[in-house]
Amino acid sequence: MTFKAFNLLMVVLFLLSASVQLNDPDPMLWISVYVLAAAFSMAHALGKLHASSIFAFALLAFIWALALVPTFWGKASLAEVFGRLDMKTEAVEVAREFGGLIIVAAWMLVLGIRRIKSD
């Protein structure tokens, strides 16, 4: 699979992630995060985004993820986080949000590096 195809797959996955946020306690915040990640991915595919913008979004997502760590660390087991999809506790919800932010940050980092290499 080419990188462009994989990037377009990430656009679809981010949009799917946004769509499942409708039952979240704060849906608009998380829908915005995933739609923005999809938009950045699409803009990268079209060559319409500067690396500094991509890295800024990656840094924001990473710092936000780190800020969530004290909320769930030691309060949610891996079995709870990756087990059933229902939210057992707030710690499980926050741990999943952390995971989403890390995925967004990591993918933005990949896009930023690719942008630098293509310039």
N, C-alpha and C positions, 0 to 999 in steps of 0.2 A: 504494500500500500504506500502510495506516495505521501509526502508530508502534507501536501495540499488536501488530499482526500482525508487524511487523519485530522487535520485542522477542521474541515467541514463536519466530520463526525463529532468533534468536540463542540461545535456550534449547536448541533442537534442535541447532544447530551446536556449542555448548559440550558437550552430551552426546555428540555424535559425536566431538568432539575427545578427550573423556575415554575413549571406547571404544577409540580407536586407540593409547592409551598402554600397553596391556597388554604390548607387546613392548619397552617402554622399559627402560633399565637401572634406573631408579628409578620404577616405574609408580605406586605409591600416592601419591607426592608430586604428580605431574602430574595424576593422576585427581582428586585432591582439589582442585587449583586449578580445573580445568574444571567439576567438579560444583558447587563453590562459586560460580563465575561463573554457572552455569545457575540455581542456587538464588537468587542475588541478582536475576537477571533476572526470574525467576518471581515473587519477592516484590515486586519493583517493579511488575510487571503487576497484582498483587493489591492494591497500595497498602499493603503491610505492612512497608515498610522505610524507615527514616529516612535522610535525605541524608548525615548524618555517617558512618553505617556504610558507605554506598556509597563516599564519598570516601576513607575509611580503607582500604578494600580496594583502591581504585584507586592510592592512594599506595604501599601495600605492594607491589603488583605492579610499579609503575613503578620503585621503588627496587631491587627484586630484579632487574628487567631491567637497570638500569644497572650493578649489581654484576656481571652476567655479561659485560659488554662486553669487559673485558680478556682474557677467556678465548678469545674468538673473533676479535677485531678484527685484521685483517690475516692471519688464518690460514685463513679460509674465503671462497671467492669466491661471488658471487651465483649463478653458474651451479651451484655445488655445493649451495648452500642451497635453491634453487628447482628444481633439476634432478630427478634420480632420487630416489625416496623412500628408498632404502637409506641407511644412515648410513656415509659414507666415513671420516669422522674425528670425533673428539670435538668439534672446533671447529664442524663442521657441525651436530652435535646441539645444542650450546649456542646457536648462532646461531638455530636453529629454536625453541628454548625461549625465547630472547629475543623472537622474533616473537610467540609465543603470549602471553607476558606483556604485551607492548605492546598486543596486541588486547584482552586482558582489561582492562588499565588504561584504554584509550581508551573501551571500551564502558561501563565503570563510571563514567567521567567524564561520558559522555552521560546515563546514567541519573541520576546525581547532579544534574546541571543540570536535567534534566526534573522531578525530584522537587522541587527548589527552586521552579521556575516554577509547579508545580501546587499548592504549599502556600499 
